[in-house]
Amino acid sequence: MIRRWLARSARHVDGVLLALVGAVLLLGLGILYSASGQDTARVVNQMLNILLALAIMWAVANVPPQHLMRFALPTYLVGLLLLVAVALFGEVSKGARRWLDLGITRIQPSELMKIGVPLMLAWYLDKHEKGLRLRDFVVAAVILALPVALIAKQPDLGTALLISASGFYVLFLAGIGWRVILGLAVAGAAMLPVVWSLLHDYQRQRVLTLLDPSQDPLGAGYHIIQSTIALGSGGLLGKGWLHGTQAHLDFLPERHTDFIFAVLGEEFGLMGILVLVALYFAILARGLLIAGNAPSLFGRLMAGSITLTFGTYAVVNMGMVSGILPVVGVPLPLVSYGGTAMVTLLMGFGILMSVATHRRLVKT
């Protein structure tokens, strides 16, 4: 009886993907234990976050793609309304208005849109699959631009860029022409002076710090300088688990969240970094394989967008910790401490598993 129940429960779980994700999660818990100063309570909290996220992933994996399509419009509209509510009534913390207090809990609606935007775009383009025209892509661009503008205004540039990337991947996989992409790139480049004028002072400082962190070594450049020291001091094999001096002597800020990659580099060296990168590549390969075998346009767009966005998360975090990209507050996927990002990521993997295991799609 129990064996039959387990077999039925695992029917819509992609074993390969689950094993790869599990390997990164275990690696992340080990790094978190060191990065948090051997804080067992924090590790236990992260384990509870993971268990909750895995349960949500399993539940989503058991929902057929055609049912997921029915959630697209409501999820997008609710997310958009919540973003408007944040703009009007949201709590201000550290100069940003990102949270909405519901009385019993606080929520960050931009996290919902990490799934809601690609879901909505995939649903819309699937509805017009038989004859996609330029106007359909224009409507899709408006669908993407509305939440991105609201999130950028909070301001939360990192999340706005990631949601923009997830939406762009949907449009790209749907077949948007290279001429349109080139036109958008030229238009984007032409808008850079305007965008620069709209940035907050601290956002401009982050870009300038990227070019020369030493101009403010104890202020804006402190994070990048300390993280690059930690990465460089790790060498080929690292200083050993729990023996990272930059982390344990409190030189490295935010070492259990956005800058946990520097702890990995310091304690496990280049070899540890290559192991993590190899696991990320394996997850990307599995996700793209699922997207390529998807039986519908909706499944292909969702699986492809979720996979490529996951890769973007990893590249942006590792790039900012290494001093290659500006610091935009993006966590290292499946490794950084935090519950909201973990739930969002594993919900995305649940959609991937749903696409992989439900082969027959009934269009709504």
Summary of the structure (lengths in Angstrom):
residues: 364
radius of gyration: 20.9
end to end distance: 35.3
largest distance: 66.8
contacts: 1208
relative contact order: 0.16
helix: 72%
strand: 3%
